[in-house]
Amino acid sequence: MIPASELWSSARAAGGAWLRWSHAKGLGPFFKAVCVYCVAGGGAPSPSAAALKCAPVLCLLLCVLLAAPAARATYARRVCAGLALSALGDALLVWPQHLLAGMAAFGGAHACYIRAFGLRPRRWAAAAALLAAALLYARALPAPGALRPPVALYAALLAAMAWRGAARPGAQRPGALLFALSDAILGYALFAAPVPGARALVMSTYYLGQLCIALSALEPEPAPEPEPAPAPEPALAPAPA
């Protein structure tokens, strides 16, 4: 059995390594902004509440702008566009009357991420599974009648973003899936039933997902994964003489 002191030393060493790595990547302001939001965020809609909610994503945006390698400039610009639209959506959703505008801003963010992630490799099985899950979720969600079409459209766009993010290797893979999970919890809490600890669940998965997507713009281009090989065709029996 490993002594507790040794486990504690390993945990401290890992924590120190993580802190040094995040400082080297310029992510310190992001983590500080998340901590401030967790302590002081939420509450009644106000410009200060919107600023606290947007601050972590804006820190990620600044980090990508300043630290992305030149070889990934195009990818980083598209990620930055997605982060900027996400921050706008965060601000709009502070006020419940701006729900549709906030959904539109996040829809634009998903479109930017899809453009960044690209369309290869295809992974059609994952696409079908995610799209079916999103449409079933939107169908089962008791959204008000006027909101049903935009909710279904948003769910399909979210599923497409999760598909493209998960289809290729890199930090955006868990990021896209965490973003989708965050929105699924939020939608259920808004339209179906209260979720215990909804704010903590939604915002922790959301900020972590955005962090992973931002990190994907700071790492080298990952080696592409090969497309699955098609199944071999059965051999034809020789014709009788």
N, C-alpha and C positions, 0 to 999 in steps of 0.2 A: 504493500500500500504506500502511495506517495505521501510523504509528510506534508502537513498543512503549511508549514513554513516554506517548503519548496514550491507548492502551488501558489502561495502568495507572492513569492519572488518572481515566478514566471509571469503571473498576471501583471505585476508592476512593470516588468521588463516589456511585456507586450503593450501595455498602456503607454509607456514612454516612447516606444517605437512608433505607435500610432500618432502620438502628439507631435513627434518630430516630423513624421511624414506629412501630416496635415499642415504643419507650419511651412514646410518646404513647398507645398502645393498652393499656399496662400489661402487656406480654408479656415484659418482662425476666425475671421470676422463672421463667416457663415455659422459656425458653431456657437459663437457668442450671441448672434442674432436669434438663433433658435432658442437658446436658453432664456433670453429676454422675453421672447414671445410666450414661452411656456409659463413664465412667472407673471407677466403683466398683460399678455394678449387676451383677446376675447372681449367679453363685455358688450356694452351698448355700441351700436354702429356710430363711428366717428372717424374723422381723418386720422387721428392718432392710432386708432385700432387698425385702420387699413395700412398705415405705415409700418406698424409692428409686424403685421402679417406678411407684407411684401418684402420686408428687409432681408430675410434669409435667401430668397430667390434672387433678389437684386445683387446680393453678395456673390452668389454663384455666377451670375451674369458678368460681373466685373472680373471675377477670377478667370473665367474662360476668355474674356477679351484680352486680358493681360498675359496669360500664361499658356495659351494653346500653342502648340508647335506650328511653325510655318507650313509644314507638310500637310497639316490638317486644316488649313485656313477655311476652305469651303465648308467642310463639315462643321467647324466651330461656328461659322457665321450662321448656319441654319439652326444649330443648337441655341445660339444667343437669341435668335428671333423667337424660338420657342420659349425660352426663359422670360423674355420681355413680355410676350403675350400672356404667359402664365402669371406674371406679377400683376398685369392689368386685370386678369380674371380674379386673382386674389382680392384686389381692391374692390372690384365691383360686387363680389359675393358677400362682402361685409354688410351690404344693404340688401335685404331680402327682395325689395322691389326691382333690383337689377339682376335677377336670376338669369333671365334669358340673355342679357348682354354678357354676363359672366360666362355662361355656357358658350356663347359665340367666341369670346376671347380664348377660352381653353380649346375650343374646336380648331381655331387658327393655330394654337400652339401644337396640337397633335399633328396638323398638316405639316408644320415646319419640321417636326421630329420625323415624320414619315419620309419627308424629302431628304433629311439628313441620313437616316438609316439605309435608304435605298431599297431597291426591289429585288435584290439577289443576296443570298439564295432564296428560292421561292417558299419552300416549306408549306405546300398547299394543305397538308393534313392539319397543321397547326392553325392555318388561316380559317379553315372550315370549322374547327372546334371552337376557336375564340369567337368567330362571328355568330355561330349558333348559340353559344352561351350568352353573348351580349343581347341578341334579339329575344331570346327566351327571358332573360332578366328584365329587359325593357317591357315586354309583354306582361310579365307577372307583376311589375311594379305598379301600384295603384296611383299613378300620377294623375293630376286633374286633366280633363279632356283636352283642353287647349294646349297642354304641355306634352301630350303623348307623342305627336310627331317629332318635335325637336328633341325630346328625350331619346326616342328610338334612333334618330339620326346621330345624336351625340354618342350613344352607346356603340353604334356601328363604327364611328370614327375612332373612338377609344380602343375598340377591339383591333382595328387596323393598325393603330400605333403600337399596341402591345405585340401584335403579330410581327411587325417589321423589326421592333426592338429585340424581340426574343429570337428572331431568325438567324442572327449573326452573333459571333462571339464578341465579348467586350463588356464593359461595366454597364452599358445601356440595357443589357439583357435583364438583369434583376430590376433595374430602374424602371423600365417600361411596365413590367408586371406589377411592381409595387404601386406605381401611379394608377394602374387599372384597379387594383385592390382598394386603394384609397377612395377612388370615385364610386366604386360599388358600395362601400360602407356608407359614404355620404348620401348617395341616392336612396339607400334603404332608410337611413335615419330621417331624410327629408320627407319621403312619400309613404313609407310603410309603417314603421313603428320606431319608438325611441330605442337607441342602442346605448347600453351602459358604457360610459367612457368614450362616447363617440368622438368628441373633439380630440382627445389624445390619440385614438386609433387613426382617425382620418389624417391629422396633421403629421404624426410621426411617419406613417407610410408615405405620405405625400412628400415631405421634405427629404426623406431617405431616397425615394425614387428620383426626385430632381437632382439630388447629390450624385447618384450613380450616373445619370444621363450627362451631367456636367463633367464628371470624371472621364467619361468616354471620349470627350473632346480634348483631354489633357494627356491621354496615353497614345502610344504609337498605333498606327493602323494595324488592326489584328489580321492575322493570316486568314483568308477566307476558308470556310469549311466546305468540303465538296458536297455537291448535290447527291442525294441518295441514288445509287445506281438502279436503273429500271430492272425489273425481274426478267430473267432470260426467257425467251419464247421457247415453248416445248418443241423438241425436235420432231420433224415429220417422219412418219414411217415410210420406208422406201416403197415405191409402187411395185406391184407384182409383175414379174416378167411375162 
